[in-house]
Amino acid sequence: MQRLVANKITNFLRVCIPVGLSVVLILFAVLPYGMPKSALAAPILALISVYYWSVFRPDLMPTSAAFLLGLLVDILSAGPPGLNALVFILVHWAASSQRRALAGKSFSVGWLGYFLIAAAAAVVTWAVACLFHTAILDYIPLLVSHAVGTAAYPLVAVLLSRVQTYTLPT
């Protein structure tokens, strides 16, 4: 019985590392740097994190964590409520379902997987935001955001990989 409780506590603490790191990335992105639209990086960094953990350690990024991270981004970015939560759940599902095709392959394959899944997430984000605002919104900021996310993926993925290697052995 004590071993079962200890295992549950250990598993909870292991999940806290990826989720906590994702929260740090979100908070880092929403800090005011004096640059216009710098808070737009919050969904990007969180999306990279949800994708990475969903592919390489889905046991440490449950769907509920992806949902809560999305809600945090929604609250901090003052976007449509639930939009990022929905998108992060969809990214979690897509990345987890493509785990066999992505995990254990070259870095380029993982990057391409991120590019494709994030592109689909950008389209969903744009479509839901258009429905929310009942208007056709400009898609250029979303394209720029997707390009920045694709460019930032290697840096963030290396950071997450180091954390996984040193703190979360399989």
Secondary structure, DSSP 8 states (H G I E B T S, - for coil): -HHHHHHHHHHHHHHHHHHHHHHHHHHHHHS--SSTTGGGHHHHHHHHHHHHHHHH-GGGS-HHHHHHHHHHHHHHHT-STTHHHHHHHHHHHHHHHTHHHHTTS-HHHHHHHHHHHHHHHHHHHHHHHHHHHTS----HHHHHHHHHHHHHHHHHHHHHHHHHHHH---
